[in-house]
Amino acid sequence: MNDISIIYENSEIIIINKPQGLACQGGQNIAHPLDKELPLQLGYPVYLVHRLDQETSGLMIVAKSPKAASKWTSLIGQKSVKKEYDALCIGVPEKPEGTFRSSIVEHGVKKDALTFYKVKKSWTEDSYILSHIHLTLGTGRMHQIRIHLAKAGFPIAGDDKYGNFKANKDLKKLCGIKRLKLISSRLTIPVDGKEMIFEIPADFN
């Protein structure tokens, strides 16, 4: 396995660019999860403070100690960390920007969820309209972006769990889309009383 790209590091945390297909934690049929591979690469243990889906790539924070993990888990819970994503979607919203508000069931409990969106561009691929949508989390529910986009009628390309299975099958043939097209593209974090912004390109190839 190739080394995981490190974007930023200080005494408490590391920001990595998680590759698509890399699971954060072990489980059935997962031989090389992030929480095992990154310590091997670094030579010391790391502690997860949030997670990305296995098929979601991009920026993610990991902590260097249990104390730092507790601090940064709290900062994320307090919304002191701003998480932004880019998605390649099937369909395009009528309004160029707006808010998705619909509750999500998480661990059997219905919870309010909020996602802000902005359409970056749209185009046609055969009979399908595709769009590049930038998304900012207002809440951090499990699979929130995937669920909100699917509910709104603009599922993420390659999302066979919540999206349009037939369209995904067609787009695989038309333009080679094989996996979920969702990227954690921008993180804003508080460091020493200032906001630090980290950003990677939204590359859907």
Phi and psi in degrees as a GROMACS rama.xvg file:
@    title "Ramachandran Plot"
@    xaxis  label "Phi"
@    yaxis  label "Psi"
@TYPE xy
-69.7424  153.801  ASN-2
-60.1894  144.724  ASP-3
-79.6578  131.186  ILE-4
-71.0949  128.052  SER-5
-101.266  123.692  ILE-6
-93.0026  -35.5597  ILE-7
-157.462  150.716  TYR-8
-150.98  137.582  GLU-9
-135.956  -163.613  ASN-10
-71.1172  -17.7734  SER-11
-107.082  -38.7918  GLU-12
-135.586  165.929  ILE-13
-129.327  136.257  ILE-14
-104.713  123.542  ILE-15
-112.9  163.162  ILE-16
-105.473  97.149  ASN-17
-71.5709  128.195  LYS-18
-70.1396  151.174  PRO-19
-64.4202  139.488  GLN-20
93.0016  -8.95783  GLY-21
-92.6438  117.494  LEU-22
-75.082  145.628  ALA-23
-71.2755  -37.8365  CYS-24
-131.979  159.492  GLN-25
-70.9181  165.296  GLY-26
175.705  -167.501  GLY-27
-61.7101  129.253  GLN-28
64.411  18.3259  ASN-29
-114.458  106.252  ILE-30
-91.3573  -28.4623  ALA-31
-132.152  69.0326  HIS-32
-74.3535  159.897  PRO-33
-55.6138  -43.4976  LEU-34
-70.2488  -6.5633  ASP-35
-106.204  -38.6883  LYS-36
-73.7033  -41.3371  GLU-37
-65.2802  -42.8865  LEU-38
-59.4774  -35.8688  PRO-39
-63.8768  -39.3975  LEU-40
-68.8224  -40.0029  GLN-41
-87.6354  -30.6894  LEU-42
90.8694  10.8195  GLY-43
-152.735  159.152  TYR-44
-70.9161  154.353  PRO-45
-127.827  163.224  VAL-46
-131.72  125.79  TYR-47
-73.4448  136.363  LEU-48
-113.626  -17.3045  VAL-49
-157.354  176.015  HIS-50
-135.142  156.652  ARG-51
-118.487  146.892  LEU-52
-56.7934  154.043  ASP-53
-54.422  -40.9863  GLN-54
-88.5651  -1.44744  GLU-55
-91.5098  130.858  THR-56
-103.227  169.106  SER-57
118.927  -160.031  GLY-58
-73.2651  134.35  LEU-59
-151.185  141.633  MET-60
-96.6118  132.527  ILE-61
-126.162  148.039  VAL-62
-100.435  156.391  ALA-63
-94.3853  -10.6852  LYS-64
-151.129  160.528  SER-65
-59.4179  -36.6469  PRO-66
-64.6398  -45.1664  LYS-67
-65.5856  -37.5917  ALA-68
-61.9012  -42.6629  ALA-69
-62.3638  -44.0949  SER-70
-62.3239  -47.4454  LYS-71
-77.2531  -27.3798  TRP-72
-63.2745  -40.9367  THR-73
-65.8923  -42.8181  SER-74
-61.4564  -39.5369  LEU-75
-66.578  -43.1367  ILE-76
-62.1279  -33.2882  GLY-77
-83.879  1.743  GLN-78
64.9691  26.83  LYS-79
-79.4612  -13.7551  SER-80
-106.884  125.815  VAL-81
-100.584  122.702  LYS-82
-109.694  129.254  LYS-83
-128.475  147.758  GLU-84
-133.273  161.75  TYR-85
-127.318  137.699  ASP-86
-132.835  145.128  ALA-87
-96.8064  115.441  LEU-88
-116.064  156.821  CYS-89
-94.697  117.455  ILE-90
95.8277  171.044  GLY-91
-143.876  133.808  VAL-92
-63.0392  149.973  PRO-93
-64.2015  -43.6937  GLU-94
-88.2012  137.482  LYS-95
-66.3423  -22.2985  PRO-96
-150.77  157.779  GLU-97
173.071  -157.331  GLY-98
-135.615  136.148  THR-99
-97.949  121.661  PHE-100
-126.776  103.815  ARG-101
-154.806  142.974  SER-102
-70.3757  153.352  SER-103
-128.203  135.754  ILE-104
-84.5966  118.782  VAL-105
-124.979  117.638  GLU-106
54.8495  40.1981  HIS-107
82.1414  0.815439  GLY-108
-116.291  130.462  VAL-109
-77.46  125.343  LYS-110
-128.786  145.671  LYS-111
-64.3467  145.504  ASP-112
-144.04  144.175  ALA-113
-138.799  125.085  LEU-114
-132.945  128.465  THR-115
-95.9536  139.839  PHE-116
-131.007  156.269  TYR-117
-145.508  123.761  LYS-118
-77.2459  123.349  VAL-119
-86.9434  -42.9721  LYS-120
-166.512  164.405  LYS-121
-142.934  155.986  SER-122
-158.795  170.653  TRP-123
-109.81  135.581  THR-124
-124.138  99.8853  GLU-125
59.8296  -118.524  ASP-126
-95.6567  4.47724  SER-127
-105.076  136.313  TYR-128
-92.1137  125.258  ILE-129
-112.533  154.273  LEU-130
-143.147  148.762  SER-131
-100.313  114.417  HIS-132
-117.269  130.659  ILE-133
-94.2246  133.823  HIS-134
-129.97  139.52  LEU-135
-122.717  129.366  THR-136
-76.2348  127.892  LEU-137
-93.5177  -28.1438  GLY-138
-134.202  169.059  THR-139
-122.763  59.4614  GLY-140
-81.2952  157.654  ARG-141
-63.3492  128.165  MET-142
59.1939  25.5644  HIS-143
-55.8125  -50.4934  GLN-144
-63.4937  -43.6128  ILE-145
-61.797  -42.7034  ARG-146
-69.6103  -46.1756  ILE-147
-61.6176  -44.2809  HIS-148
-65.9446  -40.9996  LEU-149
-64.7637  -43.8191  ALA-150
-61.8994  -36.791  LYS-151
-77.3344  -10.6094  ALA-152
96.2561  14.1647  GLY-153
-129.268  62.4967  PHE-154
-62.5416  152.564  PRO-155
-71.2273  133.8  ILE-156
-58.8635  134.809  ALA-157
85.4852  2.06513  GLY-158
-91.4992  96.7477  ASP-159
-83.7063  -8.95647  ASP-160
-82.7907  -47.5666  LYS-161
-114.114  -14.7187  TYR-162
-92.004  -153.44  GLY-163
-101.847  102.247  ASN-164
-62.0411  -42.9326  PHE-165
-63.8217  -46.2659  LYS-166
-61.6677  -40.2743  ALA-167
-60.8055  -40.8935  ASN-168
-64.0225  -43.4653  LYS-169
-64.4036  -44.5237  ASP-170
-68.9053  -27.1915  LEU-171
-62.0736  -41.7674  LYS-172
-73.8336  -41.7538  LYS-173
-71.1089  -45.2549  LEU-174
-139.817  20.5037  CYS-175
72.3263  20.85  GLY-176
-76.5603  113.303  ILE-177
-112.563  -21.5944  LYS-178
-132.851  167.149  ARG-179
-54.4451  129.034  LEU-180
-102.304  73.4238  LYS-181
-136.654  128.083  LEU-182
-126.659  130.072  ILE-183
-79.3884  97.0661  SER-184
-99.7971  -17.2236  SER-185
-151.434  132.443  ARG-186
-126.917  133.579  LEU-187
-116.995  121.109  THR-188
-128.28  151.908  ILE-189
-87.3965  124.336  PRO-190
-135.402  120.482  VAL-191
52.5365  44.049  ASP-192
78.4937  2.78511  GLY-193
-123.054  157.085  LYS-194
-89.3261  129.122  GLU-195
-111.759  134.687  MET-196
-113.65  132.627  ILE-197
-123.519  134.848  PHE-198
-143.909  141.879  GLU-199
-125.087  156.542  ILE-200
-66.4681  147.902  PRO-201
-85.3561  87.726  ALA-202
-104.236  108.554  ASP-203
-91.9349  7.15201  PHE-204
